[in-house]
């Protein structure tokens, strides 16, 4: 377990300011995003999204800190922190959440207290994704 905790803090992936990525990202370890991404992001570790970051993505990770804009769903298996500069336009599933004053969330927020709730939430999320029933963006929700 100590090795895993240490690995969570090693910075493995950086998407720097001024960098634009169009496509799916699968990363291991700590990932820092300060650029713009269009495409889903799956991280097996911690994620830090800087104030200037702009993501049109569904994102998943263990612990996610949001300082920029996410236009998509967020799944944090351990914890989600939304800073005052953070904006999430999408649904959230997490075990713990901290939302600073001034942040904005537009979507459903589901905080799971135990493994049973987490498993149920993830099954419903994946079923909804397969049917296309869950939130896929503000333009679709408005119609």
JOBELBEL-V223720 format. One line per field, one symbol per residue. ss: DSSP state (H for helix, E for strand, - for the rest). phi: phi as a letter, one per 20 degrees, with the letter a starting at -180 (. if undefined). Layout:
ss->???
phi->???
This chain:
ss->-HHHHHHHH-EEEEE----EEE--EEEE-EEEE--EEE--EEEE--EEE----EEE--EEEEEEEE--EE---EEEEEEEEE----EEE--EEE--EEE----EEE--EEE---HHHHHHHHHHHHHHHHH------HHHHH-
phi->.fffffffeffeccdfgnecccqfcdcdnfcdccddccqfcccerecddfgefccdbeccafccdddddcdreccdfdbcddfgeebcdreccbebcccfgofcccredcdeebffffffffffffffffemeegcqgffffe
